[in-house]
Amino acid sequence: MANPKLGQIVDSAREIFPDTNQRLITNGNISYDRIKAESAIDEIMLSCDGARQQSYGQYRVGGSIKKIFDFMRAVPRMKGGRRQHVIWKYILFEFNDSDQEILEAQAIAESLGIDSLVFVFTQTKYKSGRYTLRNSGSLPIVWGGARVKATPMHFQAAGHLIPVTSSGWPSQARDVLCMIDGVGTNGIGRLRLHGWAISNKSALERVRIIHNGAVVGTTLLAVDRPDVRKAHSAYARSTNPGFDMEWNVEGLSRGTHEFCVELLGADGGTIASFSREYLMVLGA
């Protein structure tokens, strides 16, 4: 953002590659107005490791947390007819991992109206000892826009599940289309499933995931998928059709696993459900 021609770069890229997603990653210690672009930046990720100046400043030495929050607040959600998504990246360290501060960060993120808050596990010095990828399910997540993520080193022992059959996907039921994009393990007891669901009539809100007949949890349909919306423009009712969920698993065996995605409305009722079998080919 120190480049005075950043706005021109953004606009030129949009003109040459109009459908390409653009992402800006910044420490947010500069005014949003410095961008000076007519075109939207699809994802604006701000690195802010803490909800309080005291803890934030221990890693981001000399930085101002107030400037970051001002930046988040200043980003227009629409620009040039395109959505700008604001993402708060929060690396978990031993000095910012108290339950109180984690909950405070979620409250701030919701009040600022940003799209997501990502708590990141790291392997670097001063990493959190209270929360790791192994016990990430116990992180006090209370806001639908919050999620967890890890650095690539965590996934060296990762495994993958492949669909038993590749036909009949995406699946359709009534006025709903749904697809599971992928299922995989991280090698240390976490399983991730992600995909999308859209409807041109029903108001979809949440996804319930069932693994081998057991409910593992629910998540919001809150991930923007411009590729899905473009490919299925008739389903304009769904603005954020993507979902992404992780959960703890023990002793994941080789062989066939069944995953069911139940799509829920605002009242919690099931609108449609889709099942698919996957084969565990790597991992324990």
LOLO-859971 format. One line per field, with one value per residue: residue number from 1; residue in one letter; chain; x, z, y of N, C-alpha, C in turn. Coordinates in steps of 0.2 Angstrom, whole numbers. Each point is the difference from the previous one (the first is absolute). Layout:
BEGIN
n = c(NUM, ...)
res = c(A, ...)
chain = c(A, ...)
n_u = c(X, ...)
n_w = c(Z, ...)
n_v = c(Y, ...)
ca_u = c(X, ...)
ca_w = c(Z, ...)
ca_v = c(Y, ...)
c_u = c(X, ...)
c_w = c(Z, ...)
c_v = c(Y, ...)
This chain:
BEGIN
n = c(1, 2, 3, 4, 5, 6, 7, 8, 9, 10, 11, 12, 13, 14, 15, 16, 17, 18, 19, 20, 21, 22, 23, 24, 25, 26, 27, 28, 29, 30, 31, 32, 33, 34, 35, 36, 37, 38, 39, 40, 41, 42, 43, 44, 45, 46, 47, 48, 49, 50, 51, 52, 53, 54, 55, 56, 57, 58, 59, 60, 61, 62, 63, 64, 65, 66, 67, 68, 69, 70, 71, 72, 73, 74, 75, 76, 77, 78, 79, 80, 81, 82, 83, 84, 85, 86, 87, 88, 89, 90, 91, 92, 93, 94, 95, 96, 97, 98, 99, 100, 101, 102, 103, 104, 105, 106, 107, 108, 109, 110, 111, 112, 113, 114, 115, 116, 117, 118, 119, 120, 121, 122, 123, 124, 125, 126, 127, 128, 129, 130, 131, 132, 133, 134, 135, 136, 137, 138, 139, 140, 141, 142, 143, 144, 145, 146, 147, 148, 149, 150, 151, 152, 153, 154, 155, 156, 157, 158, 159, 160, 161, 162, 163, 164, 165, 166, 167, 168, 169, 170, 171, 172, 173, 174, 175, 176, 177, 178, 179, 180, 181, 182, 183, 184, 185, 186, 187, 188, 189, 190, 191, 192, 193, 194, 195, 196, 197, 198, 199, 200, 201, 202, 203, 204, 205, 206, 207, 208, 209, 210, 211, 212, 213, 214, 215, 216, 217, 218, 219, 220, 221, 222, 223, 224, 225, 226, 227, 228, 229, 230, 231, 232, 233, 234, 235, 236, 237, 238, 239, 240, 241, 242, 243, 244, 245, 246, 247, 248, 249, 250, 251, 252, 253, 254, 255, 256, 257, 258, 259, 260, 261, 262, 263, 264, 265, 266, 267, 268, 269, 270, 271, 272, 273, 274, 275, 276, 277, 278, 279, 280, 281, 282, 283, 284)
res = c(M, A, N, P, K, L, G, Q, I, V, D, S, A, R, E, I, F, P, D, T, N, Q, R, L, I, T, N, G, N, I, S, Y, D, R, I, K, A, E, S, A, I, D, E, I, M, L, S, C, D, G, A, R, Q, Q, S, Y, G, Q, Y, R, V, G, G, S, I, K, K, I, F, D, F, M, R, A, V, P, R, M, K, G, G, R, R, Q, H, V, I, W, K, Y, I, L, F, E, F, N, D, S, D, Q, E, I, L, E, A, Q, A, I, A, E, S, L, G, I, D, S, L, V, F, V, F, T, Q, T, K, Y, K, S, G, R, Y, T, L, R, N, S, G, S, L, P, I, V, W, G, G, A, R, V, K, A, T, P, M, H, F, Q, A, A, G, H, L, I, P, V, T, S, S, G, W, P, S, Q, A, R, D, V, L, C, M, I, D, G, V, G, T, N, G, I, G, R, L, R, L, H, G, W, A, I, S, N, K, S, A, L, E, R, V, R, I, I, H, N, G, A, V, V, G, T, T, L, L, A, V, D, R, P, D, V, R, K, A, H, S, A, Y, A, R, S, T, N, P, G, F, D, M, E, W, N, V, E, G, L, S, R, G, T, H, E, F, C, V, E, L, L, G, A, D, G, G, T, I, A, S, F, S, R, E, Y, L, M, V, L, G, A)
chain = c(A, A, A, A, A, A, A, A, A, A, A, A, A, A, A, A, A, A, A, A, A, A, A, A, A, A, A, A, A, A, A, A, A, A, A, A, A, A, A, A, A, A, A, A, A, A, A, A, A, A, A, A, A, A, A, A, A, A, A, A, A, A, A, A, A, A, A, A, A, A, A, A, A, A, A, A, A, A, A, A, A, A, A, A, A, A, A, A, A, A, A, A, A, A, A, A, A, A, A, A, A, A, A, A, A, A, A, A, A, A, A, A, A, A, A, A, A, A, A, A, A, A, A, A, A, A, A, A, A, A, A, A, A, A, A, A, A, A, A, A, A, A, A, A, A, A, A, A, A, A, A, A, A, A, A, A, A, A, A, A, A, A, A, A, A, A, A, A, A, A, A, A, A, A, A, A, A, A, A, A, A, A, A, A, A, A, A, A, A, A, A, A, A, A, A, A, A, A, A, A, A, A, A, A, A, A, A, A, A, A, A, A, A, A, A, A, A, A, A, A, A, A, A, A, A, A, A, A, A, A, A, A, A, A, A, A, A, A, A, A, A, A, A, A, A, A, A, A, A, A, A, A, A, A, A, A, A, A, A, A, A, A, A, A, A, A, A, A, A, A, A, A, A, A, A, A, A, A, A, A, A, A, A, A)
n_u = c(4, 7, -2, 1, 2, -1, -4, 5, 4, -4, -1, 6, 1, -5, 3, 6, -1, -6, 1, 6, 0, 0, 5, -1, 6, -2, 5, -3, 7, -4, -2, -6, -1, 6, -5, -5, -4, -2, 4, -4, 3, 0, 7, -1, 6, -2, 6, -3, 5, -6, -4, 6, 1, 0, -5, -4, 2, -1, -5, -5, 7, -2, -4, -5, -3, 0, 6, 2, -3, 4, 5, -1, -1, 5, 1, -1, -6, -2, 3, -2, -6, 6, -1, 1, 3, -2, 6, -1, 7, -2, 6, -1, 2, 5, 1, -3, 1, -1, -4, 1, 7, 0, -4, 5, 4, -4, -1, 6, 2, -4, 2, 6, -4, 5, 3, 7, 1, 6, -1, 6, 1, 5, 6, -1, 5, -1, 0, -6, 1, -4, 1, -1, 3, 3, 0, 0, -2, 5, 2, -1, -3, -3, 4, -6, 3, 0, 6, 2, 7, 4, 6, 3, 4, -6, 0, 6, -4, -2, -6, -2, -6, -1, -5, -4, -4, 2, -5, -5, 5, -3, -3, -6, -4, -6, 1, 3, 6, 4, 6, 3, 4, 1, 3, 3, 5, 2, -2, -4, -5, 1, -7, 1, -6, 0, -5, -6, -5, -5, -4, -5, -2, 3, -1, 5, 1, -1, 5, -3, 6, -1, 4, -1, -5, 6, -4, 4, -5, -1, -1, 1, -4, 6, 2, 2, -3, 3, 5, -2, 0, 6, 2, -3, 0, -4, 5, -3, -4, 4, 1, 0, 1, 6, 2, 2, 1, 3, 1, 0, 5, -2, 6, 1, -5, 4, -2, -6, -1, -5, -1, -3, -2, -3, -4, 1, -6, -3, -6, 5, -5, 0, 3, 6, 1, 6, 1, 6, 2, 5, 6, 2, 4, 0, 5, -2)
n_w = c(0, 1, -5, -2, -3, 6, 0, -4, 5, 5, -2, -2, 6, 3, -3, 1, 7, -3, -1, 0, 5, 3, 3, 5, 2, 6, 3, -5, 0, -5, -2, 0, 1, 2, 0, 0, 1, -6, -1, 1, 7, -3, 2, 5, 1, 7, 1, 5, 3, 1, 6, 3, 0, 6, -1, -4, 4, 4, -5, 0, 1, 4, -1, -3, 5, 2, -3, 2, 6, -1, -2, 5, 4, -3, 0, -6, 2, -4, -6, -4, 4, 4, 3, 5, 1, 6, 1, 6, -1, 4, 0, 3, 5, 4, -3, -5, 4, 4, 3, 4, -2, 0, 5, 3, -3, 2, 6, 0, -3, 5, 5, -2, 0, 3, -5, 2, 5, -2, 4, -1, 0, 4, -3, -1, 2, 7, -3, -2, 6, 1, -6, -3, -6, 5, 3, -6, 1, 4, -6, 5, -5, 0, -5, -4, 0, 5, -2, 0, 0, -3, 2, -6, 5, 2, -7, 3, 5, -4, 0, -5, -1, -4, -4, 2, -1, -6, -1, -3, -2, 1, 6, -2, 4, -2, 3, 2, -1, 0, 2, 2, 1, 7, 2, 5, 2, 6, 1, 4, -3, -6, -1, -7, 0, -7, -1, -3, 1, -5, 1, -4, 5, 3, 6, -2, 6, 2, 1, 0, 3, -4, 5, -5, -1, 2, 4, -4, -2, 1, -6, 0, -4, 0, -5, -2, -5, -2, 0, 6, 2, -3, 2, 5, -5, -2, 4, -2, 3, -2, 5, 5, -6, 3, 2, 6, 2, 6, 1, 7, -2, 2, -2, -4, -1, -3, -7, 0, -1, 3, -4, 4, -5, 5, -4, 4, 1, 0, -1, -3, -4, -2, -5, 0, -2, 1, -3, 3, -4, 5, -4, 6, -4, 4, 4, 7)
n_v = c(-6, 0, -5, 6, -5, -2, 6, 2, -3, 2, 6, 0, -3, 4, 5, -3, -1, 2, -7, 2, -5, 6, -1, 3, -1, 3, 3, 3, 1, 1, 6, -3, 7, -3, -5, 4, -6, 0, -5, -5, -1, -6, -1, 3, -3, 1, 0, -3, -1, 1, 1, 0, 7, -1, -4, 4, 5, -5, -1, 4, 0, 5, -5, 3, -3, 6, 1, -6, 1, 6, -4, -5, 5, 2, -6, 3, -3, 5, -2, 4, -1, 0, -6, 4, -6, 2, -2, -2, 0, -5, 1, -6, 5, -2, 6, -4, -6, 5, -4, 5, 0, -7, 0, 4, -4, -6, 3, 2, -6, -2, 4, -2, -6, -3, -3, -1, -4, 0, -5, 2, -7, 1, -1, 7, 3, -1, -5, 0, -1, 5, 2, -6, -2, -4, 5, 1, -6, 1, 3, 5, -4, 6, 2, 0, 6, -3, -1, -6, 1, -4, 0, 0, 2, 2, 1, -1, -2, 5, -2, -4, 2, -5, 3, -5, 5, 2, -5, 4, 4, 6, -1, -2, 3, -1, 5, -5, 3, -5, 2, -6, 5, -1, -6, 2, -3, 3, -6, 5, -3, 3, 0, 2, 3, 1, 4, -1, 4, 0, 5, -1, -4, -5, 2, -2, -2, -6, -3, -6, -1, -6, -3, -5, 4, 4, 4, 4, 3, 6, 3, 6, 2, 1, -4, 6, -2, 6, -5, -2, 6, 0, -6, 2, 5, -5, -2, 6, -4, -5, 4, -4, -3, 2, -6, 0, -6, 1, -6, -2, -4, -6, -2, 5, -5, -4, 1, -2, 7, 0, 5, 3, 4, 2, 3, 5, 1, 6, -4, -2, 1, -6, 3, -2, -6, -1, -6, -1, -5, 0, -1, -3, 4, 5, 0, 1)
ca_u = c(-4, 4, 1, -5, -4, -3, -6, 0, 1, -7, -5, 3, -1, -7, -2, 3, -3, -6, -3, 5, 0, 6, 1, 5, 2, 3, 0, -6, 2, 0, -7, -3, -1, 6, -1, -2, -2, -7, -2, 0, 4, -5, 1, 4, 1, 4, 4, -1, 1, -2, -6, 2, 6, 5, 2, 1, 7, 6, 3, 0, 3, -1, -6, -6, -6, -5, 0, -3, -7, -3, 1, -6, -6, 0, 0, -7, -1, -1, 4, 0, -4, 3, 0, 6, 0, 5, 2, 4, 4, 2, 5, -1, 6, -1, -2, -7, -4, -5, -7, -3, 2, -3, -7, -1, 2, -6, -5, 3, -1, -8, -2, 2, -3, 5, -2, 2, 6, 4, 5, 6, 5, 7, 5, 5, 2, -6, -6, -5, 0, -7, -4, 3, -5, -2, -6, -3, -8, -2, 1, -7, -3, -7, -2, 0, 5, 7, 2, 7, 4, 7, 5, 1, 4, -4, -3, 4, -3, -7, -3, -6, -6, -2, -7, -1, -3, 0, -6, -6, 2, -4, -6, -5, -6, -5, 3, 7, 6, 5, 6, 5, 6, 5, 0, 7, 3, 6, 5, 1, -6, -5, -2, -3, -5, -2, -4, -5, -7, -3, -7, -3, -6, 1, 5, 5, 4, 5, 2, 1, 4, 0, 5, -2, -6, 0, 0, 6, -1, -3, 4, -4, 1, 3, 6, -2, 2, -2, 0, -7, -5, 1, -2, -7, -3, -7, -1, 3, -2, 6, 6, 6, -2, 5, 1, 7, 0, 5, -1, 5, -2, 4, 1, -3, 3, 0, -6, -6, -3, -6, -1, -7, -1, -7, -1, -5, -3, 1, -3, 4, -3, 4, -3, 3, 6, 4, 5, 5, 5, 7, 5, 6, 6, 6, -1, -1)
ca_w = c(0, -1, -7, -2, -6, 2, -3, -7, -1, 1, -6, -6, 1, -1, -8, -4, 2, 4, 4, 4, 7, 2, 7, 3, 6, 3, 7, 1, 4, -4, -2, -5, -6, -4, -6, -5, -6, -2, 0, 7, 1, 2, 7, 4, 6, 4, 5, 7, 5, 7, 0, 5, -2, 4, -3, -7, -1, 1, -6, -5, 4, -3, -3, 3, -1, -2, -7, -3, 1, -4, -7, -1, 0, -6, -6, -2, -2, -7, -4, -8, -1, 2, 7, 3, 6, 5, 4, 6, 2, 7, 2, 7, 3, 7, 3, -2, -1, 6, -2, 1, -6, -6, 0, -1, -7, -4, 2, -4, -7, -2, 0, -6, -6, -5, -2, 4, 5, -1, 6, -3, 4, -3, 2, 2, 7, 3, -3, 6, 3, 2, -6, -6, -5, 2, 4, -3, 1, 7, 0, 1, -6, 1, -6, -6, -5, 3, -2, 1, -5, 2, -5, -4, 4, 4, -4, -3, 0, -2, -4, -4, -1, -7, -1, -3, -7, -2, -4, 3, 5, 6, 0, 0, 4, -1, -3, 3, -3, 6, -2, 4, -4, 2, 7, 2, 7, 1, 3, 7, 4, -2, -7, -3, -6, -2, -6, -1, -1, -2, -2, -3, 4, 7, 3, 3, 5, 3, -2, 5, -3, 3, -2, 2, 4, 6, -2, 3, 1, -5, -1, -4, -7, 1, -4, -6, -5, -6, -6, 0, -2, -7, -4, 1, 1, 2, 7, 3, 7, 4, -1, 2, 0, 2, 7, 2, 7, 3, 7, 2, -1, 4, -3, -7, -3, -7, -2, -2, 5, -2, 2, -2, 1, 1, -1, 5, -1, 6, 5, 2, -3, -6, -6, -4, 2, -6, 3, -5, 3, -2, 2, 3, -3, 4, 7, 4)
ca_v = c(6, 5, 2, 5, -2, -6, 0, -1, -8, -4, 2, -3, -7, -1, 1, -5, -6, 2, -5, -3, 3, 4, 0, 5, -2, 6, 1, 5, 6, 5, 1, -3, 5, 0, -5, 5, -4, 0, -7, -4, -6, -5, -1, 5, -4, 4, -4, 4, -6, 2, 4, 5, 3, -3, -7, 1, 4, -5, -3, 5, 5, 6, 0, 2, -4, 5, 1, -6, 0, 5, -2, -4, 4, 5, -4, -1, -7, -1, 5, -1, -6, -7, -1, 0, -4, 1, -5, 1, -5, 0, -5, -2, 0, 0, 6, 2, -6, -1, 0, 6, 4, -3, 2, 7, 1, -1, 5, 6, -1, 0, 7, 3, -2, -3, -7, -5, 0, -6, -1, -4, -3, 1, -4, 4, 2, 3, -3, -1, -6, -2, -2, -3, -3, -6, 2, 6, 0, 3, 8, 3, 3, 2, 4, -4, 2, -2, -7, -2, -2, -2, 1, -6, -5, -4, -5, -4, -6, 0, -5, 2, -5, 1, -2, -6, 1, 7, 2, 2, 6, 1, -4, 5, -2, 6, 7, 0, -4, -1, -4, 0, 1, -4, -3, -2, 0, 3, -5, 0, -1, 5, -1, 6, -1, 7, 0, 6, -1, 6, -1, 6, 1, -1, 4, -5, 3, -4, -7, -5, -6, -6, -4, -7, -1, 4, 7, 2, 7, 5, 6, 5, 1, 7, 1, 2, -4, 3, -5, -3, 5, 1, -6, -1, 6, 0, -1, 6, 1, -2, 5, -3, -7, -4, -2, -3, -2, -5, -3, -5, -8, -4, -7, 0, -6, -1, -2, 5, 4, 4, 7, 3, 7, 2, 7, 2, 7, 4, -3, -7, -6, -3, 2, -6, -4, -3, -4, -3, -5, 1, -5, 3, -3, 2, 1, -6)
c_u = c(4, 1, -5, -4, -4, -7, 0, 2, -6, -4, 3, -1, -7, -2, 3, -3, -6, -2, 5, -1, 6, 0, 5, 1, 4, 0, -5, 2, 1, -8, -2, 0, 6, 0, -2, -1, -7, -3, 0, 6, -4, 1, 5, 2, 5, 3, -1, 0, -2, -6, 2, 7, 6, 3, 2, 7, 6, 3, 0, 3, -1, -7, -6, -6, -6, 0, -3, -8, -3, 0, -6, -6, -1, -1, -8, -1, -2, 4, 0, -4, 2, 1, 8, 0, 6, 2, 5, 4, 4, 5, 0, 7, -2, -2, -7, -5, -5, -7, -3, 2, -3, -7, -1, 2, -6, -5, 2, -2, -7, -2, 3, -3, 5, -3, 2, 6, 3, 5, 5, 4, 7, 5, 6, 1, -6, -7, -5, 1, -7, -4, 5, -5, -3, -7, -3, -8, -2, 1, -7, -2, -7, -3, 1, 6, 7, 2, 8, 4, 7, 5, 2, 4, -4, -3, 5, -2, -7, -2, -6, -5, -2, -7, 0, -2, 1, -6, -5, 2, 2, -7, -6, -6, -4, 3, 7, 5, 5, 6, 5, 7, 5, 0, 7, 2, 6, 6, 1, -7, -6, -2, -4, -4, -2, -3, -4, -7, -3, -8, -3, -7, 1, 5, 5, 4, 6, 1, 1, 4, -1, 5, -1, -6, 0, 1, 7, -1, -3, 4, -4, 2, 3, 6, -2, 3, -2, 0, -7, -6, 0, -3, -7, -4, -7, -1, 2, -2, 6, 6, 6, -1, 5, 0, 7, 0, 5, -2, 5, -3, 6, 0, -4, 3, 0, -7, -5, -3, -6, -1, -7, 0, -7, 0, -6, -2, 1, -3, 3, -3, 4, -3, 2, 6, 4, 5, 5, 5, 7, 4, 6, 6, 7, -1, -1, -6)
c_w = c(0, -7, -2, -6, 1, -3, -7, -2, 1, -6, -6, 0, -2, -7, -4, 2, 4, 5, 6, 7, 2, 8, 3, 7, 3, 7, 3, 4, -5, -2, -6, -6, -4, -6, -6, -7, -1, 0, 7, 0, 4, 8, 3, 6, 4, 6, 6, 5, 7, -1, 4, -2, 4, -3, -7, -1, 1, -6, -6, 3, -4, -3, 4, -1, -2, -7, -4, 0, -4, -7, -2, -1, -6, -7, -3, -2, -7, -3, -7, -1, 2, 8, 3, 7, 5, 4, 5, 1, 7, 2, 7, 3, 8, 3, -2, -1, 6, -3, 0, -7, -6, -1, -2, -8, -4, 0, -5, -7, -2, 0, -6, -7, -5, -2, 4, 4, 0, 6, -3, 5, -4, 4, 3, 7, 3, -2, 7, 3, 3, -6, -5, -4, 3, 5, -2, 0, 7, 0, 0, -6, 1, -5, -6, -5, 3, -2, 2, -6, 2, -6, -3, 3, 3, -4, -4, -1, -2, -4, -4, -1, -7, -1, -3, -7, -2, -3, 5, 5, -4, 0, 1, 4, 0, -3, 3, -4, 6, -3, 6, -4, 2, 7, 1, 7, 0, 3, 7, 3, -2, -7, -2, -6, -2, -7, -1, -1, -2, -2, -3, 3, 7, 3, 4, 5, 3, -3, 6, -3, 4, -3, 2, 5, 6, -2, 3, 1, -5, -2, -5, -8, 0, -4, -7, -6, -7, -6, 0, -2, -7, -4, 1, 2, 1, 7, 4, 7, 5, -1, 3, 1, 2, 7, 0, 7, 1, 7, 1, -1, 3, -4, -7, -4, -8, -2, -2, 6, -4, 3, -2, 2, 1, 0, 4, -1, 7, 6, 3, -4, -6, -6, -5, 3, -6, 4, -6, 4, -2, 3, 3, -3, 3, 7, 4, -1)
c_v = c(6, 3, 5, -2, -6, 0, -1, -7, -4, 1, -3, -8, -2, 1, -6, -7, 1, -5, -2, 4, 3, 0, 5, -3, 6, 0, 6, 6, 6, 1, -3, 4, 0, -4, 4, -4, 1, -7, -3, -4, -5, -2, 4, -3, 5, -4, 4, -6, 3, 4, 7, 2, -4, -7, 1, 2, -5, -3, 5, 7, 7, 1, 3, -4, 5, 1, -6, 0, 6, -2, -5, 3, 4, -4, 0, -7, -1, 6, -2, -6, -6, 1, 0, -3, 2, -6, 2, -6, 1, -6, -1, -1, -1, 6, 3, -5, -1, 0, 6, 4, -3, 2, 7, 2, -1, 5, 6, -2, 0, 7, 5, -2, -3, -7, -5, 2, -7, -1, -5, -3, 0, -4, 4, 2, 3, -3, -2, -7, -3, -3, -2, -3, -6, 2, 6, 0, 3, 7, 3, 4, 2, 4, -4, 2, -2, -8, 0, -2, -1, 2, -6, -6, -5, -6, -5, -8, -1, -6, 3, -5, 2, -3, -7, 0, 7, 3, 3, 6, 6, -3, 5, -3, 6, 6, 1, -3, 0, -4, 0, 1, -5, -2, -2, 0, 4, -4, 0, 0, 6, -2, 6, -2, 7, -1, 6, -3, 6, -2, 6, 1, 0, 5, -4, 4, -4, -7, -4, -6, -6, -5, -7, 0, 4, 7, 3, 8, 4, 6, 4, -1, 7, 1, 2, -4, 3, -5, -4, 4, 2, -6, -1, 6, 0, -1, 6, 1, -1, 5, -3, -8, -5, -2, -4, -2, -5, -3, -5, -7, -4, -7, 0, -6, 0, -3, 5, 3, 4, 7, 2, 7, 2, 8, 2, 8, 4, -3, -6, -6, -2, 2, -6, -3, -3, -5, -3, -4, 2, -5, 3, -4, 1, 1, -6, -4)
